[in-house]
Amino acid sequence: MRIEIRFAGFGGQGIIKSGIITATAACIYSGKNAVQTQSYGPESRGGACKSEVVISEEEIDFPKVIEPEILVVMSQHAYNEYAENVKTGGIIILDPEMVPHEKELKNVRVFKVPATKIAEELGRKIVANIAMLGAFVAITGVLDKEAVKESIKVNVPKGTEELNLKAFERGYEYGKNLLKS
Amino acid sequence: MNQKRVILEGSHFMNGDIACAEGAIAAGCRFFAGYPITPATEIAEHLAQRMLEVGGIYVQMEDEIASMAAVIGASYAGLKAMTATSGPGFSLMQENIGLAVMTEAPCVIVDVMRGGPSTGQPTLPGQQDVMQAKWGSHGDYEIIALAPSSVQEMFNLTIEAFNLSETYRVPAIVLADEVVGHMWEKVAIPPAQKIKIVNRKKANAPSEAYAPFMPDDDLVPPMACFGEGYSFHATGLTHDEHGYPQTSSSEVQQKLVKRLCDKIRKNADKIVRVEEVLLSDADIVVVAYGIVARAALSAVRKARAEGIKAGLLRPITLWPFPENHVAKIAQQTKAIVVPEMNCGQLVREVERAAKETPVTFLSKLGEEPHTPMEIFEAIRRNS
């Protein structure tokens, strides 16, 4: 089955990195087919940015996301742009600090993960994307937690592995608790 | 220096630009001169480090004109040489691409196409340089251009580009697009000894008898490189077999320019590569290349699932254009659909080869390539 995931926010948040970590986890550490594509503006920071991942047991012909099952969103702008494009029965995971204004959406499940706050508690706001990724793994179950952790280790800058894994675990726990409530 | 140790092998998850850079290294490329530009920057960035690891040379040049000149120089000094750019840089390289054609310097140019004209849309994909790849430099010539549609092909076709360039002593262009360049996918890299590598024919005549532009039967002259003991002249002016300018001889012009074209035209059957999917009974055929071919494949599968006999012909070599393949399917099929991320470029070649068979063009510009649904709708309308 083909699963489509969209990460969106603005440049500098690690949106593209989240997609690469997810796709690497699926492809290299879970034995599935995966492809990651991206779209960003000419600004390296601040511009609209999205990163898309397709995961499938079969060969992936079209590599772009058409209508995602899952939207992980870290900016109001991206939320406004993509919230209504999620497949019926799909999931939106958002950081309420970055997305203060929500729309009335039908037929999607919305999970609020204070990833920026979690990252700030760890002393580095920059790992908010990884906290978000932890929550994404816990909530959706599309990937094995250990596979994603292996992928984080090879995809984050050397020396930051521990901090990133900590952010991932915090996000993961938060996601698990959301599912229970 | 143990070079083998640092050549990649096995399965890797990487983006198309990096796969292209690794393909160049696997092909034996040991010289890169370039000027970084989105969306080809990662090729330069990756090779800046990797060239040093494999004992090669990386030069960041002042611009793309100089980059192309340096690549020709390195090729004549005996190295496999490459540069990588996007539309604006590709425009600047055109004059020296003509010099590479005229001096028959084997070299590879990677153009990761973005939206043009001019600086256009740097981070968005396009297929707008297809005709420029063929006709960008002045004068008559033939060139080779390959269009990858996956990250694996960014690796494979970069090697292929080097092999073809070395075989025919002609610039070979890897005509990629932003999506393929920036997309991350799995790449399987075979052991080095299993990768087919072609090297240029070396000069074997004694120095005094060597005519640098005297072709063999395949129309390609064996090549002496600077520093190998041969003394010869290479010029962008029309020249005879000895390399000397003949600027007023019609006969020499006729002979040289015709040979430069014929060494590709007459070997086109050996150069042309296509992928054919579900063509044998197809009533309607999509001709698509690069990233658009991936959407086309999805659309063809959807059409088949709904009982429409659709097929896909994917030109892997855009130049020389696979006109025999198109002519053949045009005789068997009722209609052809050509989706491209431009205002109509390769479709002109398809129309020319398809003759009476109706050809529908599907243009798309901007952020996203055609969706499978858009191509499917065109298949349905025309079937």
Boltz contact constraints between the chains, C-beta under 6 A:
constraints:
  - contact:
      token1: [A, 20]
      token2: [B, 184]
      max_distance: 6.0
  - contact:
      token1: [A, 23]
      token2: [B, 184]
      max_distance: 6.0
  - contact:
      token1: [A, 24]
      token2: [B, 13]
      max_distance: 6.0
  - contact:
      token1: [A, 27]
      token2: [B, 13]
      max_distance: 6.0
  - contact:
      token1: [A, 27]
      token2: [B, 186]
      max_distance: 6.0
  - contact:
      token1: [A, 28]
      token2: [B, 13]
      max_distance: 6.0
  - contact:
      token1: [A, 35]
      token2: [B, 185]
      max_distance: 6.0
  - contact:
      token1: [A, 36]
      token2: [B, 184]
      max_distance: 6.0
  - contact:
      token1: [A, 37]
      token2: [B, 183]
      max_distance: 6.0
  - contact:
      token1: [A, 38]
      token2: [B, 182]
      max_distance: 6.0
  - contact:
      token1: [A, 40]
      token2: [B, 123]
      max_distance: 6.0
  - contact:
      token1: [A, 42]
      token2: [B, 122]
      max_distance: 6.0
  - contact:
      token1: [A, 42]
      token2: [B, 123]
      max_distance: 6.0
  - contact:
      token1: [A, 61]
      token2: [B, 294]
      max_distance: 6.0
  - contact:
      token1: [A, 61]
      token2: [B, 297]
      max_distance: 6.0
  - contact:
      token1: [A, 61]
      token2: [B, 298]
      max_distance: 6.0
  - contact:
      token1: [A, 62]
      token2: [B, 294]
      max_distance: 6.0
  - contact:
      token1: [A, 62]
      token2: [B, 295]
      max_distance: 6.0
  - contact:
      token1: [A, 62]
      token2: [B, 298]
      max_distance: 6.0
  - contact:
      token1: [A, 62]
      token2: [B, 372]
      max_distance: 6.0
  - contact:
      token1: [A, 63]
      token2: [B, 183]
      max_distance: 6.0
  - contact:
      token1: [A, 63]
      token2: [B, 294]
      max_distance: 6.0
